[in-house]
Amino acid sequence: MLVLAGCLVCLQLGSQQLRLQDAAAVTARALARGDTAPVYEGATRTSSQTGDLLCATLSLPGQPPLFVELSAQSCAIK
């Protein structure tokens, strides 16, 4: 039973990380175009620019039961 619970938690973390990575990519593209970037609920956003490359980083604080902080970064050419 404990193994099953651990597997379910890992699946949840994995799917959350995929959604966060998708949101980071959408955010980077929107910021590079000059559009309003969408908000991923509960995540903090930082962005940086180096030359023509604009990068967006989304961080999601840890949630029960593991309290693992997730983050994703994506870049787009401006």
N, C-alpha and C positions, 0 to 999 in steps of 0.2 A: 504494500500500500504506500509506503514511504517512497519507494522508487517511482511509482506512478505519479505521485505528487511532484517529485523533483522533475520528472519529464515534462509535466504540464507547465510548470513554472518556466522551464527552459524554452518551451515552445512559445509561451507568452512573451518572454523577453526577446526572442528572435523575431517574432512578428512585429513587436513594438519597434525594434531597431530598424526593420525594413521600412516601416511607415515613416520613421524619423528621417531615414536617408532619402526617401522620396520627397518628403517635405523640404529638406535642405536643398535638394536639386531644384525644386520649384521656386523656392525662395531666392536662390542664387540667380536663376534665369530672370525672375521678375525684377530683382534689384539691378541687374545688368541692363535691362531694357528701360529702367527708370519707372517701372510700374510700382504700385503698392504691393508689398510682399504679404502673402497670406500669413495668418497666425496659426501656429500649431499649439493647441491647447496644453498649457502647463509647461511649455518649453521656453527657455530663454534663448535669444538670438543675438549673435555678434557677427559683424561683417568686417572684412578688411579688403583693401585693394592694393595690388602690386602691379604697376603698369596698366595694361588692359585687362588684367585678370581680377575679377571680383569674387571673393569667397564668402560664403555664409556658413556659420556653424550654429547648430541647434543643440542645446543640452537639456536633458530631461532628468530632473532629480529622481533619486531612488524611491521606489514604492514598495510597500510590503509585498511579500514576506522577505525579500532578499535585500532591498534597499540598494540595488545596483544602479549607479548613475549611467545613463546612456548618452552618447553624443554622436553627431554625424556632421560631416563637412562636405560641401560641394562647391565647385567653382564654375564660373561662366565667363566667357570673353565679353568684355563690354563693347 
